[in-house]
Amino acid sequence: GDSAVVLEEADLTLLSLSSAIAAMDAQTIATRNSQTTLSNAIEQLAEFLRVINDHDEPFDISTAVRKLNDSQRRTSQLSSRLSSLTDRLGALQRQIARETHQHKILIKSQLPEKPEQ
């Protein structure tokens, strides 16, 4: 009777709690694994920085700076060309629209008049 219902409710409660606990456990394991991965990556970066710091010669970044400046110059030139092309295309579209309008007016003016009935 009543005790069976109470036991079923308790079983359902434990079942729902166990699935929530299993999900939390899986999340905890995943978090621990990602923390381990992050720790390894930090250690590798720290080692790389130590190697750079211990290196006697300064790094020459002038080549990279020249390449970046050249890329910036080319990008600026391309932007200018695209702007010019956009202006020319706009002018061409306006000219086509004018000619189309004039052609329509010419066609309408050449139509014969409708006969009166």
Backbone as numpy.savetxt, mean C-alpha at the origin, in Angstrom:
# Nx Ny Nz CAx CAy CAz Cx Cy Cz
-32.71 -35.93 37.74 -33.50 -34.77 37.74 -32.65 -33.52 37.74
-32.78 -32.77 38.87 -32.12 -31.47 38.96 -30.60 -31.60 39.00
-30.09 -32.65 39.63 -28.64 -32.80 39.73 -28.02 -33.09 38.36
-28.76 -33.79 37.48 -28.25 -34.07 36.13 -28.13 -32.78 35.34
-29.11 -31.87 35.50 -29.08 -30.59 34.80 -27.90 -29.76 35.29
-27.67 -29.76 36.60 -26.57 -29.01 37.17 -25.24 -29.56 36.66
-25.12 -30.91 36.57 -23.89 -31.52 36.07 -23.66 -31.16 34.61
-24.73 -31.17 33.80 -24.59 -30.81 32.39 -24.15 -29.35 32.25
-24.73 -28.46 33.07 -24.32 -27.05 33.03 -22.86 -26.91 33.43
-22.45 -27.65 34.44 -21.05 -27.59 34.88 -20.13 -28.12 33.79
-20.54 -29.23 33.14 -19.73 -29.77 32.05 -19.61 -28.76 30.91
-20.72 -28.10 30.56 -20.69 -27.09 29.50 -19.80 -25.92 29.88
-19.88 -25.51 31.13 -19.05 -24.40 31.60 -17.57 -24.77 31.52
-17.24 -25.98 32.00 -15.85 -26.43 31.94 -15.37 -26.59 30.50
-16.26 -27.08 29.63 -15.90 -27.25 28.22 -15.61 -25.89 27.59
-16.46 -24.89 27.85 -16.23 -23.57 27.28 -14.97 -22.93 27.87
-14.75 -23.14 29.16 -13.53 -22.62 29.77 -12.29 -23.31 29.22
-12.38 -24.61 28.99 -11.20 -25.33 28.50 -10.84 -24.87 27.09
-11.84 -24.57 26.25 -11.52 -24.07 24.91 -10.91 -22.67 24.98
-11.40 -21.84 25.90 -10.82 -20.51 26.08 -9.40 -20.61 26.61
-9.18 -21.53 27.54 -7.84 -21.73 28.10 -6.89 -22.26 27.03
-7.37 -23.17 26.20 -6.53 -23.71 25.12 -6.16 -22.60 24.14
-7.11 -21.71 23.82 -6.82 -20.60 22.92 -5.79 -19.66 23.54
-5.95 -19.36 24.84 -4.98 -18.50 25.53 -3.61 -19.15 25.56
-3.57 -20.47 25.77 -2.31 -21.19 25.79 -1.62 -21.12 24.43
-2.39 -21.29 23.37 -1.82 -21.20 22.02 -1.29 -19.79 21.76
-2.02 -18.78 22.21 -1.56 -17.40 22.04 -0.29 -17.14 22.84
-0.23 -17.70 24.04 0.96 -17.53 24.88 2.18 -18.18 24.22
1.99 -19.37 23.68 3.10 -20.05 23.00 3.54 -19.26 21.78
2.57 -18.76 21.00 2.91 -17.96 19.81 3.65 -16.69 20.21
3.21 -16.05 21.29 3.87 -14.83 21.76 5.29 -15.14 22.22
5.46 -16.23 22.93 6.79 -16.63 23.39 7.71 -16.89 22.19
7.19 -17.58 21.18 8.00 -17.85 19.98 8.38 -16.56 19.27
7.42 -15.63 19.15 7.74 -14.37 18.47 8.73 -13.54 19.29
8.63 -13.61 20.62 9.59 -12.91 21.47 11.00 -13.50 21.29
11.09 -14.81 21.16 12.38 -15.45 20.93 12.96 -15.02 19.59
12.11 -15.00 18.56 12.55 -14.56 17.24 13.01 -13.11 17.28
12.25 -12.26 17.96 12.61 -10.85 18.09 13.93 -10.70 18.84
14.10 -11.47 19.90 15.35 -11.41 20.67 16.54 -11.80 19.80
16.39 -12.84 18.99 17.47 -13.25 18.09 17.78 -12.15 17.07
16.73 -11.53 16.52 16.94 -10.46 15.53 17.65 -9.27 16.17
17.27 -8.94 17.40 17.92 -7.83 18.11 19.39 -8.15 18.36
19.67 -9.39 18.73 21.06 -9.79 18.97 21.88 -9.71 17.69
21.30 -10.15 16.56 22.00 -10.06 15.28 22.27 -8.61 14.90
21.29 -7.74 15.11 21.46 -6.33 14.80 22.53 -5.71 15.70
22.50 -6.07 16.98 23.52 -5.55 17.91 24.91 -6.00 17.49
25.04 -7.25 17.06 26.34 -7.75 16.60 26.79 -7.00 15.36
25.87 -6.76 14.42 26.19 -6.01 13.21 26.65 -4.60 13.56
25.95 -3.96 14.51 26.34 -2.61 14.93 27.70 -2.61 15.62
28.00 -3.67 16.38 29.33 -3.77 17.00 30.41 -3.88 15.93
30.14 -4.67 14.88 31.11 -4.82 13.79 31.33 -3.48 13.11
30.25 -2.76 12.84 30.38 -1.44 12.21 31.16 -0.50 13.11
30.86 -0.52 14.38 31.52 0.37 15.34 33.02 0.05 15.45
33.37 -1.24 15.37 34.77 -1.64 15.49 35.55 -1.44 14.20
34.87 -1.18 13.12 35.52 -1.01 11.82 36.31 0.30 11.85
37.58 0.23 11.43 38.45 1.41 11.50 38.11 2.46 10.46
37.78 2.03 9.25 37.55 2.99 8.17 36.10 3.46 8.18
35.91 4.75 7.93 34.52 5.23 7.83 33.90 4.72 6.53
32.62 4.53 6.57 31.93 4.04 5.38 31.72 5.19 4.40
31.96 4.91 3.12 31.80 5.92 2.07 30.38 5.82 1.53
29.59 6.82 1.85 28.21 6.82 1.36 28.02 7.81 0.22
29.13 8.40 -0.26 29.00 9.40 -1.32 28.42 8.79 -2.59
28.76 7.55 -2.88 28.20 6.89 -4.06 26.69 6.75 -3.93
26.24 6.34 -2.76 24.80 6.20 -2.53 24.11 7.55 -2.62
24.74 8.59 -2.08 24.16 9.94 -2.13 24.07 10.41 -3.58
25.12 10.16 -4.37 25.07 10.54 -5.79 23.95 9.81 -6.52
23.80 8.53 -6.24 22.73 7.76 -6.88 21.36 8.30 -6.48
21.20 8.63 -5.20 19.92 9.19 -4.75 19.65 10.54 -5.40
20.68 11.39 -5.49 20.51 12.69 -6.14 20.17 12.53 -7.62
20.83 11.57 -8.28 20.54 11.31 -9.68 19.10 10.81 -9.85
18.67 9.93 -8.97 17.29 9.44 -9.03 16.30 10.57 -8.80
16.62 11.46 -7.86 15.75 12.60 -7.59 15.68 13.52 -8.81
16.82 13.75 -9.46 16.85 14.59 -10.66 16.01 13.97 -11.77
16.18 12.66 -11.98 15.41 11.98 -13.03 13.92 12.00 -12.72
13.58 11.82 -11.47 12.17 11.87 -11.08 11.58 13.24 -11.33
12.34 14.29 -11.02 11.89 15.66 -11.26 11.71 15.91 -12.75
12.67 15.45 -13.56 12.55 15.62 -15.01 11.33 14.88 -15.56
11.11 13.68 -15.07 9.96 12.90 -15.52 8.66 13.58 -15.12
8.62 14.13 -13.92 7.43 14.85 -13.47 7.16 16.04 -14.37
8.22 16.76 -14.74 8.08 17.91 -15.63 7.56 17.48 -17.00
8.11 16.39 -17.52 7.66 15.87 -18.82 6.20 15.44 -18.77
5.83 14.76 -17.69 4.44 14.32 -17.56 3.49 15.50 -17.46
3.91 16.54 -16.75 3.09 17.75 -16.65 2.91 18.39 -18.02
3.99 18.49 -18.77 3.93 19.05 -20.12 3.03 18.20 -21.01
3.17 16.89 -20.92 2.35 15.99 -21.71 0.87 16.13 -21.35
0.58 16.26 -20.06 -0.80 16.45 -19.62 -1.37 17.74 -20.18
-0.58 18.81 -20.16 -1.03 20.09 -20.73 -1.31 19.95 -22.22
-0.41 19.29 -22.93 -0.59 19.12 -24.38 -1.81 18.26 -24.69
-2.02 17.20 -23.90 -3.21 16.36 -24.11 -4.49 17.14 -23.83
-4.48 17.98 -22.80 -5.64 18.81 -22.51 -5.94 19.76 -23.65
-4.89 20.39 -24.20 -5.08 21.29 -25.34 -5.61 20.53 -26.54
-5.10 19.33 -26.77 -5.57 18.51 -27.89 -7.04 18.13 -27.70
-7.42 17.77 -26.48 -8.83 17.44 -26.22 -9.73 18.64 -26.46
-9.29 19.83 -26.04 -10.09 21.04 -26.27 -10.22 21.32 -27.76
-9.12 21.15 -28.51 -9.15 21.37 -29.96 -10.10 20.38 -30.63
-10.05 19.13 -30.23 -10.95 18.12 -30.80 -12.40 18.47 -30.48
-12.66 18.91 -29.24 -14.03 19.29 -28.86 -14.50 20.47 -29.70
-13.63 21.47 -29.93 -14.00 22.62 -30.77 -14.33 22.18 -32.19
-13.46 21.36 -32.76 -13.67 20.90 -34.14 -14.94 20.06 -34.25
-15.19 19.22 -33.25 -16.41 18.41 -33.26 -17.64 19.30 -33.19
-17.60 20.31 -32.34 -18.72 21.25 -32.22 -18.94 22.00 -33.53
-17.86 22.49 -34.15 -17.98 23.20 -35.42 -18.51 22.28 -36.51
-18.08 21.03 -36.50 -18.55 20.07 -37.50 -20.05 19.81 -37.32
-20.50 19.70 -36.07 -21.93 19.50 -35.81 -22.74 20.70 -36.28
-22.23 21.90 -36.03 -22.93 23.12 -36.48 -23.01 23.14 -38.00
-21.93 22.79 -38.67 -21.89 22.76 -40.13 -22.90 21.74 -40.68
-22.95 20.57 -40.06 -23.90 19.55 -40.51 -25.33 20.03 -40.32
-25.63 20.64 -39.17 -26.99 21.13 -38.90 -27.37 22.23 -39.88
-26.43 23.08 -40.26 -26.75 24.17 -41.19 -26.98 23.65 -42.60
-26.45 22.50 -42.94 -26.61 21.95 -44.28 -27.82 21.04 -44.40
-28.51 20.76 -43.29 -29.70 19.91 -43.36 -30.80 20.63 -44.12
-31.54 19.92 -44.97 -32.66 20.57 -45.65 -33.78 20.87 -44.66
-34.55 21.87 -44.96 -35.65 22.23 -44.08 -36.73 21.17 -44.16
-37.46 21.03 -43.06 -38.54 20.06 -43.02 -39.70 20.58 -43.86
-40.28 19.73 -44.67 -41.44 20.19 -45.46 -42.65 20.42 -44.55
-43.42 21.43 -44.91 -44.63 21.71 -44.13 -45.71 20.76 -44.55
-46.54 20.40 -43.64 -47.60 19.44 -43.94 -48.93 20.10 -44.05
